[in-house]
Structure formats: C-alpha cells, structure tokens
Amino acid sequence: MEKTSIGEMISRLRKKAGFTQEELGKAVGVSTQAVSRWECGGTPDIELLPAIADKLSVSIDTLFGRDETFLPDVGELLYRAIRQLPEEKRMEKALEYVWILQRAVLATNNIPAEKTVTDMLTAITESDRSNHPNPYRAPWYIALGNDYGSMYYGIASDMRFALLLPSGPGGIAAKLKYTEEYRRLFALLAKPGYLDMLIDIYRRPPGQSFTDRSAAARLNISVEEARAILDDLYNHCLVKRSQVSDDKEDLYVYGTENTGQLGVFLFMCQLMMHSNHEPHMLAELCNKPGINDVPGTNALTPEWITKDKDSTSRKAYRITTSSDDDY
C-alpha cells in the first residue's frame, strides 16, 4: 500500500471538510502559504497537529493515515463544552453552536452561489440596536432556508435567538392546523381585554394562581368582565382553572404552567411585522413554496379541540388530571 504523507492527508481532509487553505491557516494560526507548503510535501510543526485535527474533526492518527474513519462524538463534545460553563453563559454558547449548525445545514453542494452565501453569512457582525441612531434601520435577524426547512437567527446583541424548523414528512402543512382554527385563535385574541389578560397571566411566576377579583384590579376592569374573559380563555384551553372552597363560597382560581409560551408566540409574530424601511436579511435557497399545501393537510392534529367546541372528545387528549377542571 502506498504511504500517504501527512501533507497529502491534510489536503484531502481539508477539501472533504470544505475549507480553503486560508480558512485552515487562520484556524491554526499560520499563513495560507504555510498550508500550501504542507500540502505540497512539507510537514507542519508537531505542536500544530492537535489544532489541525480539531479543525478537521479528525484524530491525530487520521492525519498520519492510520484511521480516516474516526469522527468524534460531536454531541458529547457539545454537551461537555456547554455543561462546564456557568449557567448564565450556557444559553449564549448554545446559540453560537446553533449558528454554526444553521450555516452547515444551509450549505449546498454543487451550487455556484454557495460560497457567496457563506461569505455573506460569515461577514455578518453583531449590531447593538440600543446604540443605533435609528433602531428600525439596524439589522437584527437573518432568515435562512432551503427545501428542507426554515431557519432564523438573531444577530443583534440585544436579542440573540435561533429557530430550526424542518419541513419533515408531508411538508410544513402537515404540522399545522386547519386555517379555521387559526381564525378562531386570532379572533379570540382580538377581543377587548383578552390579550391583556393573557399577558397579565404570563407575567406571573410559574404555577402561581389568582382569582378573577385580583385580575380585575390589575387590569382595571369589573370582576364580571374579568371572570367572563378568564372563563372563555379556560374554555379555549389557554388558561388553567381550579375550584376551591372556603366557609363562605366556592370560587375559581386561574393560572398557567407554561410561562414562556405566550412570549415565544408574540416574538415569532413580530418576525412578520416588518416596519417601513426595516432591513430584511434573507438567504433563501428554496425551490419549493414555504407552505406546500393547505394548512392541516395530512396533519395528525389539525383541529383545535377546546372545551367549548367538543367537551367529550377532549378527554382523550388529557395527559394529567391534577384537578377536575385542569386542561
């Protein structure tokens, strides 16, 4: 068997990983010319071998042609890298790794525009909208997409976020509910006081219950109006309700256990709410439409089965029964 030099192996692995000589050189702290010399028969300093192997995601043995099939357990490496950080730093580091994953997913083989798209994404720098003279003109997120799903990433330092939404079997339409169910939801939220009530509920600590009287006082509405809104939200499975009794009367207390859900919903809605002249950063490599069919087509759960719509069949969807009137 013909022996492969370490330079030849570096060249082979670099091309397989999709790196240029310049990118590999920058990653390990040498010039492009140095990498070129290695690949033309030279040998890198032994101290550089760990960095080269890490950048190419191989073992040092692989660089010597001994084990080209080795790949590290990336999941375990990511887990350890994030787990060793202080809790307040873990989300930020996870977002950095998701950005790398999104760029990798977006990369497409045999498409001339790939390098242009990659260069554009790499060139994006963080923006601080709080110091921008016109925050509406400051780019704050980028939309990425291909025929296999959609991705969003917040590049502004004041709001970093990441979303990966694969299309999956049947496309995105098979993950949605019927359009009528969305109309029901939007019509409900459009009623006076409803969204304000939900926001008030979600501003409370997880699991903390309250009465219609306390909600009425906070929102400056009558107790009767607060009770009507809360009961309607309960009937639509948007609020949790339990019955309690004392020596004088029976009453209901309300609350929610998922305090992040509404914030996520409202945050994602604002991705569609572009203001005039607001920059829109898009890297779209799709050949198919974003919604491939009528929403709910072939979906497993296309209906919004609420208490006010179908009080009998909802029992089949219950997972927990902490009280008689829970979700």
C-alpha positions as CSV (number, residue, x, y, z in Angstrom):
1,M,0.0,0.0,0.0
2,E,1.4,3.4,-1.0
3,K,2.0,5.5,2.1
4,T,0.2,8.9,2.2
5,S,2.1,11.8,3.6
6,I,0.7,14.0,6.3
7,G,0.5,16.9,3.9
8,E,-1.5,14.9,1.3
9,M,-3.8,13.7,4.1
10,I,-4.3,17.3,5.3
11,S,-5.2,18.4,1.7
12,R,-7.6,15.5,1.4
13,L,-9.3,16.1,4.7
14,R,-9.4,19.9,4.2
15,K,-11.2,19.6,0.8
16,K,-13.6,17.0,2.3
17,A,-14.5,19.4,5.1
18,G,-15.0,22.3,2.6
19,F,-12.3,24.6,4.0
20,T,-10.0,26.7,1.9
21,Q,-6.2,26.8,2.7
22,E,-6.7,30.3,4.1
23,E,-9.5,29.2,6.4
24,L,-7.5,26.3,7.8
25,G,-4.4,28.5,8.2
26,K,-6.4,31.1,10.2
27,A,-7.9,28.4,12.4
28,V,-4.5,27.1,13.4
29,G,-2.5,30.4,13.3
30,V,-0.4,30.1,10.2
31,S,-0.4,31.6,6.7
32,T,-2.1,30.3,3.6
33,Q,1.4,29.8,2.2
34,A,2.3,27.5,5.1
35,V,-0.7,25.3,4.5
36,S,0.2,25.2,0.8
37,R,3.7,24.1,1.6
38,W,2.3,21.2,3.8
39,E,0.1,20.0,1.0
40,C,3.0,20.1,-1.5
41,G,5.1,17.7,0.6
42,G,6.0,19.7,3.7
43,T,5.2,18.8,7.3
44,P,3.5,21.0,9.9
45,D,5.1,21.6,13.3
46,I,4.1,18.9,15.7
47,E,2.6,21.4,18.1
48,L,0.1,22.3,15.4
49,L,-1.2,18.8,15.0
50,P,-3.9,19.0,17.7
51,A,-5.3,22.2,16.3
52,I,-5.3,20.9,12.8
53,A,-7.1,17.7,13.8
54,D,-9.7,19.6,15.8
55,K,-10.4,22.0,12.9
56,L,-10.8,19.0,10.5
57,S,-12.8,17.0,13.1
58,V,-10.5,14.0,13.0
59,S,-8.0,12.3,15.3
60,I,-4.3,13.0,15.1
61,D,-3.9,9.3,14.0
62,T,-6.1,10.2,11.0
63,L,-3.6,12.9,9.9
64,F,-1.0,10.2,9.7
65,G,-3.3,8.0,7.6
66,R,-3.9,5.5,10.4
67,D,-7.6,5.9,11.0
68,E,-9.5,8.0,8.5
69,T,-12.9,6.7,9.6
70,F,-12.7,8.2,13.1
71,L,-15.1,11.0,13.9
72,P,-15.6,12.4,17.4
73,D,-18.9,12.2,19.2
74,V,-19.8,15.8,18.5
75,G,-22.9,15.6,20.6
76,E,-20.9,14.6,23.7
77,L,-18.3,17.3,23.0
78,L,-21.0,20.0,22.8
79,Y,-22.6,18.7,25.9
80,R,-19.4,18.9,27.9
81,A,-18.4,22.3,26.4
82,I,-21.7,23.9,27.4
83,R,-22.1,22.0,30.7
84,Q,-18.8,23.3,32.1
85,L,-19.8,26.9,31.7
86,P,-21.6,28.9,34.3
87,E,-25.4,28.7,34.0
88,E,-25.8,32.3,32.8
89,K,-23.4,31.7,29.9
90,R,-24.8,28.4,28.6
91,M,-27.6,29.8,26.5
92,E,-25.2,32.3,24.8
93,K,-22.8,29.5,23.9
94,A,-25.6,27.2,22.7
95,L,-26.7,30.0,20.4
96,E,-23.2,30.2,18.9
97,Y,-23.2,26.5,18.2
98,V,-26.7,26.7,16.7
99,W,-25.4,29.4,14.3
100,I,-22.7,27.0,13.1
101,L,-25.2,24.3,12.6
102,Q,-27.5,26.6,10.7
103,R,-24.7,27.6,8.3
104,A,-23.8,23.9,7.8
105,V,-27.5,23.0,7.1
106,L,-27.7,25.9,4.6
107,A,-24.6,24.9,2.8
108,T,-25.4,23.2,-0.5
109,N,-23.2,21.1,-2.7
110,N,-22.6,21.8,-6.4
111,I,-24.3,25.2,-6.3
112,P,-22.0,28.1,-7.5
113,A,-23.7,30.6,-5.2
114,E,-22.8,28.6,-2.1
115,K,-19.6,30.4,-1.4
116,T,-21.3,33.8,-1.9
117,V,-24.0,32.9,0.6
118,T,-21.4,31.5,3.1
119,D,-19.3,34.6,2.8
120,M,-22.3,36.8,3.3
121,L,-23.3,35.0,6.5
122,T,-19.7,34.9,7.8
123,A,-19.4,38.7,7.2
124,I,-22.4,39.5,9.4
125,T,-21.4,41.3,12.6
126,E,-23.4,41.8,15.7
127,S,-25.3,45.0,15.9
128,D,-26.3,46.9,19.1
129,R,-29.7,48.4,18.4
130,S,-29.7,50.3,21.7
131,N,-26.8,52.5,20.5
132,H,-28.1,52.8,16.9
133,P,-29.5,56.3,15.9
134,N,-32.4,54.6,14.2
135,P,-33.1,51.1,15.7
136,Y,-35.6,50.4,12.8
137,R,-32.7,50.6,10.4
138,A,-30.5,48.2,12.4
139,P,-30.5,44.6,11.1
140,W,-31.4,42.2,13.9
141,Y,-32.1,38.8,12.4
142,I,-31.5,36.8,9.3
143,A,-33.9,34.3,7.7
144,L,-32.2,31.2,6.2
145,G,-34.0,28.5,4.2
146,N,-33.8,25.6,1.8
147,D,-36.2,23.0,0.6
148,Y,-35.9,21.0,3.8
149,G,-36.9,23.7,6.3
150,S,-36.6,27.2,7.6
151,M,-34.1,28.7,10.0
152,Y,-33.9,32.1,11.8
153,Y,-31.1,33.5,13.8
154,G,-31.0,36.8,15.8
155,I,-27.8,38.6,15.1
156,A,-28.5,41.7,17.3
157,S,-26.6,41.6,20.6
158,D,-29.8,42.7,22.4
159,M,-31.8,39.7,21.2
160,R,-29.9,36.6,20.1
161,F,-32.2,33.7,19.2
162,A,-32.3,30.6,17.0
163,L,-35.0,28.6,15.3
164,L,-34.7,25.4,13.3
165,L,-38.0,24.3,11.7
166,P,-37.5,21.3,9.4
167,S,-40.3,20.6,6.9
168,G,-40.3,16.9,7.6
169,P,-42.6,14.3,6.1
170,G,-45.6,15.9,4.3
171,G,-44.1,19.4,4.5
172,I,-45.0,22.2,6.9
173,A,-48.7,21.9,6.0
174,A,-48.8,18.5,7.8
175,K,-47.6,20.2,11.0
176,L,-50.3,22.9,11.0
177,K,-53.9,23.0,12.0
178,Y,-56.8,24.0,9.6
179,T,-57.0,27.6,8.7
180,E,-60.3,27.9,10.5
181,E,-58.6,27.0,13.8
182,Y,-56.1,29.9,13.4
183,R,-59.0,32.3,12.7
184,R,-60.6,31.2,15.9
185,L,-57.4,31.9,17.8
186,F,-56.8,35.3,16.2
187,A,-60.5,36.3,16.7
188,L,-60.2,35.4,20.4
189,L,-57.1,37.4,20.9
190,A,-58.7,40.4,19.1
191,K,-61.5,40.6,21.7
192,P,-61.1,43.6,24.1
193,G,-59.1,42.7,27.2
194,Y,-58.2,39.1,26.1
195,L,-54.6,39.6,25.1
196,D,-54.1,42.0,28.1
197,M,-55.4,39.2,30.3
198,L,-53.1,36.6,28.9
199,I,-50.1,38.9,29.2
200,D,-51.0,39.6,32.8
201,I,-51.2,35.9,33.5
202,Y,-47.9,35.2,31.8
203,R,-46.2,37.9,33.8
204,R,-46.8,35.9,36.9
205,P,-44.4,33.2,38.3
206,P,-45.0,29.6,37.1
207,G,-47.8,27.9,38.9
208,Q,-49.0,30.9,40.8
209,S,-52.8,31.1,40.8
210,F,-55.0,34.1,41.2
211,T,-58.7,35.0,41.3
212,D,-60.9,36.9,38.9
213,R,-61.0,39.7,41.6
214,S,-57.3,40.2,41.6
215,A,-57.1,40.1,37.8
216,A,-59.9,42.7,37.6
217,A,-58.0,45.0,39.9
218,R,-54.7,44.7,38.0
219,L,-56.4,45.4,34.6
220,N,-58.8,48.0,36.0
221,I,-61.9,46.2,34.8
222,S,-65.0,44.8,36.5
223,V,-64.9,41.5,38.3
224,E,-67.7,40.3,36.0
225,E,-65.7,41.2,32.9
226,A,-62.6,39.6,34.2
227,R,-64.5,36.4,35.1
228,A,-66.0,36.2,31.6
229,I,-62.7,36.7,29.9
230,L,-61.0,34.1,32.1
231,D,-63.7,31.5,31.6
232,D,-63.6,32.0,27.9
233,L,-59.8,31.6,27.9
234,Y,-60.3,28.5,30.0
235,N,-62.9,27.1,27.6
236,H,-60.3,27.6,24.8
237,C,-57.6,25.7,26.8
238,L,-55.4,28.8,27.2
239,V,-55.8,29.2,30.9
240,K,-55.8,26.6,33.8
241,R,-58.7,26.7,36.2
242,S,-59.3,25.0,39.5
243,Q,-62.2,25.2,42.0
244,V,-61.5,26.0,45.7
245,S,-63.9,26.4,48.6
246,D,-64.0,28.2,51.9
247,D,-66.6,28.6,54.6
248,K,-68.4,31.3,52.7
249,E,-68.3,30.4,49.0
250,D,-66.9,28.3,46.1
251,L,-64.7,30.2,43.7
252,Y,-62.3,29.5,40.8
253,V,-58.6,30.3,40.7
254,Y,-56.7,30.6,37.4
255,G,-53.2,30.3,36.2
256,T,-50.8,28.7,33.7
257,E,-47.8,26.4,34.0
258,N,-46.1,27.3,30.7
259,T,-45.0,30.9,31.3
260,G,-42.8,31.1,28.2
261,Q,-45.3,30.1,25.6
262,L,-47.1,33.4,25.0
263,G,-43.8,35.3,24.8
264,V,-42.5,32.9,22.2
265,F,-45.7,33.3,20.2
266,L,-45.7,37.1,20.3
267,F,-41.9,37.1,19.5
268,M,-42.4,34.9,16.4
269,C,-45.3,37.1,15.2
270,Q,-43.1,40.1,15.1
271,L,-40.9,38.4,12.5
272,M,-43.8,39.1,10.1
273,M,-44.4,42.6,11.3
274,H,-41.8,44.5,9.2
275,S,-41.7,48.2,9.7
276,N,-41.2,50.6,6.8
277,H,-37.5,50.7,5.6
278,E,-36.6,47.9,8.2
279,P,-33.7,45.9,6.7
280,H,-34.6,42.3,5.9
281,M,-31.7,39.9,5.7
282,L,-32.5,36.7,3.7
283,A,-30.5,33.7,2.5
284,E,-33.1,31.7,0.6
285,L,-32.1,28.6,-1.4
286,C,-35.6,27.2,-1.8
287,N,-37.2,25.9,-5.0
288,K,-40.4,24.9,-3.3
289,P,-43.1,27.1,-1.6
290,G,-42.8,27.8,2.1
291,I,-46.3,26.3,2.7
292,N,-46.6,23.3,0.5
293,D,-50.3,22.7,0.8
294,V,-53.5,23.8,2.6
295,P,-52.7,24.0,6.3
296,G,-53.7,20.9,8.1
297,T,-53.4,18.6,5.1
298,N,-52.4,15.1,6.3
299,A,-51.7,16.6,9.8
300,L,-52.0,14.4,12.8
301,T,-53.8,17.0,14.9
302,P,-55.4,19.5,12.5
303,E,-58.2,20.6,14.9
304,W,-58.1,22.8,18.0
305,I,-60.2,20.7,20.3
306,T,-61.3,23.0,23.0
307,K,-63.8,22.7,25.9
308,D,-66.3,24.9,24.2
309,K,-66.1,23.0,20.9
310,D,-66.0,19.4,21.9
311,S,-66.3,18.7,25.6
312,T,-66.4,14.9,25.2
313,S,-63.6,14.1,22.8
314,R,-61.2,16.3,24.7
315,K,-60.9,13.6,27.4
316,A,-58.8,11.5,25.0
317,Y,-56.2,14.3,24.9
318,R,-55.7,14.7,28.6
319,I,-52.3,13.7,29.9
320,T,-52.6,14.8,33.6
321,T,-55.5,15.2,35.9
322,S,-54.3,17.4,38.8
323,S,-57.8,18.6,39.3
324,D,-61.3,18.1,37.8
325,D,-61.1,21.3,35.7
326,D,-57.5,21.3,34.6
327,Y,-56.6,21.4,30.9
